[in-house]
Amino acid sequence: MAKTTKKAPAKKTSARKPAKKRAAKKAAKQVSGYGAGSVDVVMSVDAVAREAAKISDGAPKSEALAAMVGGEPYVSIEGLKAGYGRMEILHDFDLHVGRGQSLCLIGPNGAGKSTVLHSIFGFTNIFGGKINVGGKDVTALRPNDKLKTAGIAYILQDNSVFPDMTVEENLWMGGYLKDRPDEAKEQAEKVFAKYDRLAARRRQPAKVLSGGERRLLEISRALVMNPEVLLVDEPSIGLEPRFIDMVFEILDDLQHGEGKTIIMVEQNAKKGLEFADLGYVLVSGELAKAGPGKELLADPDVGRLFLGG
């Protein structure tokens, strides 16, 4: 029987392969962006950082920042150098905000916004500078002491409720530093009297709450220690628009109704600047621009880089 020779299968080639690669690269560039608008027009994060750096030449100095407060600053940061491990993130950073005022920090990803909050609360290494609250130097205080004795509370951006504990038990946990457990329960009752949403669910596990209700619980838990200063990290993150409005209404009441001083980081720059008395733009760990929130909203550079306009 004659032998038959099998032909090796032909290698698959495709003239379209380079075109596909080019299309994929183009798509990747289009979807990586910062801000609002269609994915083919937004700027990349790196491009925003480069453009933002160009507007930092006229950054106001500490004296000018203090003058924006319109009175005696309640929270002051001067010449702060801070970071994590040996890495310095903030470089000679200054900040001033008055008692009962609100300040919003905006800027590109990695600009050091959350590091400012972390530094105030004691989560970073301080390499230089000082932080004063109510005329007291709190730079070297531990987080527990800042909460208990300096009246500073930090509201995390992550979902930080205890899901299997009841709403009531979550609030009690906010007073873990109080000298008497009854004090935490008394403060919890004040929260329930203020917020019907939480009162209606006080004995239900926190995991059944909506996103907006969880955020309300996180804010309320911080109030159990009756702080003077609220550090709020990304209050709108992960929330539906109707809950975002609710959260900002609560913060507005805490500022104007109870006189709390609020320093926040908000990726939704428009919402944050609409809310805040003062706004700071950070770039690469330094202050690039500052002013009243409404003025920054009308600033063409801020609008182009952070407001999608």
C-alpha positions in Angstrom: 0.0 0.0 0.0 1.4 3.4 -1.0 2.3 5.7 1.8 0.5 9.1 2.0 2.3 12.1 3.2 0.4 14.4 5.6 0.9 18.0 5.0 1.7 20.2 8.0 -1.2 22.4 8.8 -0.7 25.9 7.5 0.0 28.6 10.1 -2.9 30.9 10.6 -2.1 34.4 9.6 -4.3 37.4 9.8 -3.8 40.7 8.1 -6.2 42.2 10.5 -4.1 41.5 13.6 -2.1 44.8 13.6 -5.3 46.7 13.0 -6.9 45.0 16.0 -4.0 45.8 18.2 -4.2 49.5 17.1 -7.9 49.6 17.8 -7.4 48.0 21.2 -4.7 50.5 22.1 -6.9 53.4 21.0 -9.8 52.1 23.0 -7.6 51.7 26.1 -6.5 55.4 25.8 -10.1 56.5 25.4 -11.5 54.8 28.5 -8.7 55.8 30.8 -9.8 59.2 31.9 -10.5 61.7 34.7 -13.6 63.7 35.1 -16.8 63.7 33.2 -17.8 63.5 29.6 -17.6 60.8 26.9 -14.6 58.5 27.0 -13.1 59.8 23.8 -12.8 63.3 25.1 -11.7 63.1 28.7 -8.1 63.7 29.7 -6.0 60.9 31.1 -5.0 61.1 34.7 -1.4 61.8 33.8 -2.4 64.6 31.4 -4.6 66.2 34.1 -1.6 66.1 36.5 0.7 67.7 34.0 -1.8 70.4 33.1 -2.6 71.0 36.8 1.0 71.5 37.6 1.1 74.5 35.2 -1.4 76.4 37.3 0.5 76.1 40.5 3.0 78.9 40.0 0.8 81.4 41.7 -0.1 79.2 44.7 -1.0 81.4 47.7 1.2 81.4 50.7 0.2 80.7 54.3 -0.6 84.3 55.1 -3.0 84.6 52.2 -4.6 81.3 53.1 -5.2 82.5 56.6 -6.7 85.7 55.3 -9.3 83.7 53.2 -10.7 82.4 56.5 -12.0 85.9 57.4 -11.1 85.5 61.0 -9.1 83.3 63.4 -8.2 79.9 61.8 -9.4 77.0 63.9 -7.4 74.3 62.0 -4.0 75.3 60.8 -1.3 73.4 59.0 2.0 75.0 58.4 5.0 73.7 56.4 3.8 70.1 56.7 6.0 67.4 55.3 4.4 64.0 55.7 4.0 60.6 54.1 4.2 56.9 54.6 7.3 54.9 55.6 10.2 57.1 54.3 8.2 58.4 51.4 7.3 62.1 51.6 3.9 62.8 50.0 3.2 66.3 51.2 5.8 69.0 50.7 5.7 72.2 52.8 1.9 72.1 52.8 -0.2 74.9 54.4 -3.9 74.9 55.3 -6.2 77.2 57.3 -9.9 76.9 58.0 -12.1 78.7 60.5 -14.4 77.3 63.1 -17.7 76.2 61.6 -16.3 76.5 58.0 -15.9 73.8 55.4 -13.0 73.2 53.1 -12.9 70.8 50.1 -9.6 69.3 48.7 -9.6 68.4 45.0 -6.9 67.4 42.6 -5.7 64.5 40.4 -5.4 61.0 41.7 -2.2 60.7 43.8 -2.0 64.4 44.6 -2.0 63.8 48.4 -5.6 64.8 49.2 -6.3 61.9 51.5 -2.8 62.2 53.0 -3.8 65.6 54.3 -6.7 64.0 56.2 -4.5 61.1 57.3 -1.9 63.5 58.6 -4.4 65.6 60.6 -5.7 62.4 62.3 -2.3 60.8 62.9 -2.1 58.1 60.2 1.1 59.3 58.6 4.7 59.9 59.4 5.4 63.6 60.0 8.8 64.8 58.8 8.3 68.5 59.4 5.8 71.2 60.1 2.9 71.4 62.6 -0.8 71.0 62.9 -2.9 73.1 65.3 -6.5 72.7 66.2 -8.2 75.2 68.5 -4.9 76.7 69.4 -3.4 73.4 70.5 -0.5 71.6 68.8 -1.8 68.2 67.8 1.0 67.2 65.5 2.3 64.3 67.5 -0.9 63.1 69.1 -2.1 59.6 68.4 -5.4 59.0 66.6 -7.2 58.0 69.8 -6.0 61.1 71.5 -7.0 63.3 68.6 -10.5 61.9 68.8 -10.9 61.9 72.5 -9.1 65.1 73.6 -8.7 67.2 70.4 -12.2 66.7 69.0 -11.2 65.4 65.6 -13.2 62.6 64.0 -12.3 60.8 60.7 -15.0 59.4 58.5 -13.5 56.8 56.2 -14.3 56.6 52.5 -14.6 52.8 52.7 -17.6 50.9 53.9 -16.7 50.8 57.6 -19.9 49.7 59.3 -20.0 46.4 61.2 -22.5 44.5 59.0 -23.7 41.9 61.5 -24.1 44.4 64.4 -27.3 46.3 64.7 -27.5 50.0 63.8 -27.7 50.7 67.5 -24.6 48.7 68.3 -22.7 50.4 65.5 -23.4 53.7 67.1 -22.3 52.5 70.5 -19.0 51.5 68.9 -18.5 55.1 68.0 -18.2 55.9 71.7 -15.6 53.2 72.6 -13.2 55.9 73.9 -15.7 57.4 76.3 -15.1 56.9 80.0 -18.6 55.4 80.7 -20.5 53.2 78.2 -23.7 55.0 79.2 -22.3 58.2 77.6 -22.2 56.5 74.2 -25.7 55.3 74.6 -26.9 58.8 75.5 -25.2 60.2 72.4 -26.7 57.4 70.3 -30.2 58.4 71.5 -29.5 61.9 70.3 -28.6 60.6 66.9 -31.8 58.5 66.7 -33.8 61.6 67.7 -32.2 63.5 64.9 -32.4 60.9 62.1 -35.6 59.0 61.7 -34.0 56.8 59.0 -31.7 55.2 61.6 -34.2 55.2 64.4 -36.6 53.0 62.3 -33.8 50.4 61.8 -32.0 50.7 65.2 -32.4 47.0 66.0 -31.8 45.7 62.5 -28.3 44.5 61.3 -26.4 47.2 59.5 -26.0 45.0 56.4 -29.7 45.6 55.5 -29.1 49.4 55.1 -29.0 51.1 51.7 -25.8 52.8 50.6 -27.1 56.2 51.7 -28.2 54.9 55.1 -24.8 53.2 55.6 -23.1 56.5 54.9 -25.4 58.2 57.3 -24.6 55.6 60.0 -20.8 56.2 59.4 -21.2 59.9 59.8 -23.5 59.5 62.9 -21.1 57.1 64.5 -18.4 59.7 64.4 -20.8 62.2 66.1 -21.1 60.0 69.2 -17.8 61.4 70.4 -19.2 65.0 69.8 -16.2 66.1 67.7 -15.6 69.7 66.6 -13.7 68.8 63.4 -15.0 66.2 60.9 -12.5 64.8 58.4 -14.7 63.4 55.6 -13.0 61.2 52.9 -15.1 60.9 49.7 -18.6 61.3 51.1 -20.2 60.6 47.7 -18.2 57.6 46.7 -20.2 54.6 45.5 -23.6 56.3 46.1 -26.6 56.9 43.8 -27.3 60.6 43.0 -30.3 60.7 45.3 -28.2 59.5 48.2 -25.3 61.9 47.4 -27.7 64.8 47.8 -28.9 63.4 51.1 -25.4 63.1 52.5 -24.5 66.6 51.5 -27.6 67.9 53.2 -26.6 66.1 56.4 -23.1 67.6 56.2 -24.6 71.1 55.6 -26.7 70.7 58.7 -23.7 69.6 60.7 -21.8 72.6 59.6 -24.5 75.3 59.8 -26.8 73.8 62.4 -24.2 72.4 64.8 -21.1 74.5 64.0 -18.9 71.6 63.0 -15.7 72.4 61.0 -15.5 70.1 58.0 -12.5 69.2 55.9 -13.3 66.9 53.0 -11.8 65.2 50.1 -14.3 64.8 47.2 -13.6 63.3 43.8 -16.9 64.9 42.5 -15.2 68.3 42.4 -18.3 70.2 41.3 -20.4 68.8 44.2 -17.6 69.4 46.7 -16.9 73.0 45.7 -20.6 73.8 45.6 -20.8 72.7 49.2 -17.6 74.1 50.7 -16.7 77.6 51.8 -13.1 77.1 50.7 -11.5 75.0 48.1 -7.9 73.8 47.6 -6.4 72.3 44.5 -3.5 69.9 45.2 -0.9 68.7 42.7 1.9 66.3 43.6 1.7 66.9 47.3 1.7 70.7 47.0 -1.0 73.4 47.0 -1.6 74.7 43.4 -4.6 77.0 43.9 -7.0 78.0 46.6 -10.0 80.3 47.0 -13.7 80.4 48.0 -15.5 77.3 46.6 -17.7 79.4 44.3 -14.7 81.2 42.8 -12.9 77.9 42.0 -16.1 76.7 40.4 -16.0 79.6 38.0 -12.2 79.3 37.4 -11.6 78.2 33.8 -8.6 76.1 34.6 -10.4 74.2 37.4 -13.4 73.8 35.1 -11.3 72.4 32.3 -9.3 70.0 34.4 -11.8 68.9 37.1 -15.3 69.8 36.2 -15.6 68.4 32.7 -16.0 71.8 31.1 
